[in-house]
Amino acid sequence: MNITGLFGRRSVLKAGALLGGLSALPSRAALADAQERNDKAREAVADEARMADIPLNSTAKVTVERRGQIVLIGINRPYIHNRVDPETYAGLAMAYYQYDHDPSLRAAVLFGHGDNFSRGIDVDAFAAIVTSGRPRTQERAAIDPLAKTAPARSKPLVVVAHGDAWNMGHELLLAADIRVAAADARFGQDEASHGRFPGGGATIRFVREAGWGNAMRYMLTGEHWGAEEAFRMGVVQEIAPTREKALEAGIAVATKIAACGPLGIKTTLASAHLAIDSSQAEAMSKLNAQYGALYGTEDFKEGRATEAEGRRPSYRGK
């Protein structure tokens, strides 16, 4: 996926300089010619900033489909339950950045292809990055899909969950602005039962959205819950009967957002974030190190072994 920069704005400045350099009484032809060059320069900038479609195919781990002023972003690893590996994570980060910097787009919808939204992190694929302490995405033109680091997304995101939405999958949902679930959605933050912990923001956002007791009930036990429970806790705002209807509902919400004034929408988000971002910044900054530290423990290795062998774990707190 190629990210197109916005450096073409210089061409607009050059066009403006041409207009400023004309004589005091330019001819009508000269004005028309300058206007045409200015219009072409603006069109070039719009083309450069335009987020490109990425059709559904076997090699695209993240798909992009433009629909007028909204864009659909799809996680596409159905053969592994849409578990997120580093390449998928980087693809989402670039897609979020492109969306945020495309002036023709006003709302985005994130969903999953196949039977599940996402069963979360691809633990083995991420092992080298997590233990090294390196950033999960090193692209400059990227926005963290889990919203743990700057720069922040400034435009609205709707997430539509169906099937399994576990761990990082649930945390991608928590990082969104509005959430829709299909009736078959099954949520989980069961890292503790595997010798890990929720390192993608659930310890902060799940508590904030659902309340301390509700969030701890599931994070500390590893139990899963359904769409009705997620709605009761306030984590999702709407439930649809099927995954197809859920995606339709998410698109409908995004379409209504896109019809509103974009500056008002951006300012609403910016104002709301002022109330929460500073209070959670310190906790967010420590998540990666805390998560990475568990990868070297005996309990983490036991968790991986029990998953592979299908047996009950025997944790020792080491």
Buried (B, 14 or more C-beta within 10 A) or exposed (E): BEBBEBEBBEBBEEBEEBBEEEEEEBEEEBEEBBEEBBEEBBEBBEEBBBBEEBEEEEEBBBBBBBBEBBBBBBBBBEEBBBBBBBBBBBBBBBBBBBBBBBEEBBBBBBBBBBEBBBBBBBBEBBBEBBEEEEEBBEBEBBBBBBBBBEEEBBBBBBBBBBBBBBBBBBBBBBBBBBBBBBBBBBBBBBBBBBBBBBBBBBBBBBBBBBEEEBBBBBBEEEEBBBBEBBBEBEBBBBBBEEBEBBBBBBBBBBBEBBEEEBEEBBEBBEEEBEEEBEEBEEBBEEBBEEBBBBBEBEBBEBBBEBBEEEEEBEBEEE
